[in-house]
Structure formats: C-alpha cells, structure tokens
Amino acid sequence: MIELTEIGLFLVLFVALFVGWAMGRKNPTKKNKQTKKSIPTDYFRGLNHLLNDQHSEAIDAFVDSLEVNSDTFDIHLTLGNLFRKKGEIQKAINIHQNLLARPEISQREMRMVQLELASDFMSAGLLDRAGRLLLNMASTSRKTEFQPKILTLLVDLYEFEQSWDKAIQIGSELIKEAPTKKEIKRLAHFHCEMAQESQKKEQWKHAFQYYKEALDVDSSCVRASIGAADVLNSQGRYRDAIKELKHAAEQDPEFISIILPKLKECYQKVWGSGGYIKFLQEQNQKKPSAALIMGLVQHYMETDKDYAEMFLVEQLRLHPTIKGFKELISLQLADSQGYNQQHLVVLYELIDQLVQAKHKYQCRQCGFPGHQLHWQCPSCKNWGVVKPIHGLEGE
C-alpha cells in the first residue's frame, strides 16, 4: 500500500511532467520548432515500475525524466525535501547537489538549494559538512532573506552537538535578526546548560552569572530562577535564594511542586516555618494544587489533627486530586482498627500504586509524558514545554 507521502510525491511528478511536456509543445525553441515534442521515455518506465509496485524505482525514473529548468526548479526542491522526510537522505543529497551543479540557476535559487543540502547533511549525521556549508553561507549572505534560516540551522547544529557556547553566540545573532518567542526561550536554556556545567565544577560565580544572563534573555525563564536559587543555597545565601524561588513561583505557578521543597529548606535555615506557611496559604488562595494542600495539611497536623482532616476534606471538594485522596486515607488510618483498618490499608496501597504509575510531567507541545522533568522535551525537542501535570491525576 502506497503511503500518503508517496501518493503526494507521485501526484507532484505527474503534474510536473505533463505541465513541462505541454509547455514544450506550446513554446518549442527555434532549434526544435519543426520537431514534435514527445513524452519522455523515462515517464513510461516510471509507470511500468509503479504498476509493478516498485515504488522506489518509479520515483527514480520520474525524477530522471524531469529536466531541471526554471519551471521545474521548485518541483525538484520539493522532491528532495520529500526524500529527506522519508529517510532516503542520499537521494535527497543527490537531487540537491544536481541542482547546485546547474549553471542556469540564480543566486537566490542557489541559496535555497544550499539550505536544503545543509539540512540533508545534518539528517545524515554529516555535521562537519553541514557546519562548513552554513558558516560559509552566513558570511556571504548577510542582510539577505536567508540569514535567519541559516542562523537557525547553525543553532540546531550546535544544539545537537551540545556546543552551548557556540549555540549562544549564533543564537544571540539570530534573535537580533528575527526575534521569536521560541528562539528567545531556547537561547535562555542554552545559558542554563552552561550554568549547569559550571555547577558540576563548583564554579558558583560563573553558574550564577549564566543564570542571570538567561533571565536577561527571557525574563520568564523559571529554570533560570530555580537554578540561581540552587546556587545561592549552596553558598549559604538563603534569603536571596528565597527571593529567587518566590520569583519562580510568580513566573510560572505550575512549577510550584518543584519550588516548595527547596523553599521549605531555605526558610528552615533562616526564619523557621512561619514565612513558609504564609507562602503556602497565599499561593493556595491564588491557585490551589496538591503540593500546596499537602504542605498545609502537614503543618496543621502538628497542632490540630481534626482541623487538618477537615481542611483536607474541604479542599478535596474544591480541588479533587488522587494525591489528596491518598492523604485523606492516610489520616484516617491512624484512628482506625480491626477490619476497617485492614480495608483502608488495602485501599491506601491501591491508590499508592496508582499514584506511582501515573506520569508526573507532560510536554505541553506534543503531549510526551514522563516521570522526570526534562527542560528539553525528549520527543519534540522544544525547550521549556515540559511541566508538572495538573488536575485529578496530578497537582
């Protein structure tokens, strides 16, 4: 069965061939004015392969029959893209290199082909060749319409290589040329990657500087605020760390479950639990979550168990979560006995297994779920799109 992309490919080829053939009959050159133009023999060879379900051979034959000229340039470019998307990288490279070898293509068309060829090289893992081609284009195509695309591919290349310093350099040029929210967010995360490398080497000053540079690029980068707080905490600057963590909660309340354990630790080292509890209460008023509710329940349990249970039941009515229900069963277990206790234990264990099996994080872009927080989605490769899951099965 022919795939959808192959059907589209054949359709493009058929249309291109007939258009080219018809134009040739309508506007023959002076040299061939008396010669009747016929359909290329490779066209019939391609049909024969197609009828015999030899799809790859059919495509090759159709490509051979399609001459390169100003009318068919876009068709060849599209064919190369389709081959690359299908994973037939060498065929894509051959088509694009064949186009480059044509002296009749314009400078603009040459740049278009070079960009596609660079993408071919990257898909094939030929990163050195892609890098040389793109760097040469970047130096010769300044102030042209192609510069943003060239810089984007270079950033993609350095990101793949994890050459964060080069990615930052080119990424900074890119957002000057074409500032987009996606590229700004990506550049901020490159700074965070450099910060993490410095943290591993215990170069705290450099790490903190990189996090601050990330926030200069993208003021909404919650990763940078959390990272800066970690650096400050490691240096004993707990009050400053608290400020960074509170700022992170303002940047994106969805990360509150990541922020709370760090914030609690810092508060306990300087002011005790008073400021921490006040923060929990304020945030729960703004946007309730399982992490906030559990934090308050644990605090109320220290002084009034009945109030803690009543508070939890009230919160579950307003904001039902499986985690909250598990906590309620845990509270009731302490006062139960006999068969009631046994039944609650079974129920608690079942709920606990359910909580453990559920994913904690999900990509807001492609839906990729996971048990760990990835700042770059492993599936769609976008930055800063994976967040804690909220709702009945999450926060």
Summary of the structure (lengths in Angstrom):
residues: 395
radius of gyration: 30.4
end to end distance: 45.1
largest distance: 104.7
contacts: 1205
relative contact order: 0.04
helix: 71%
strand: 3%
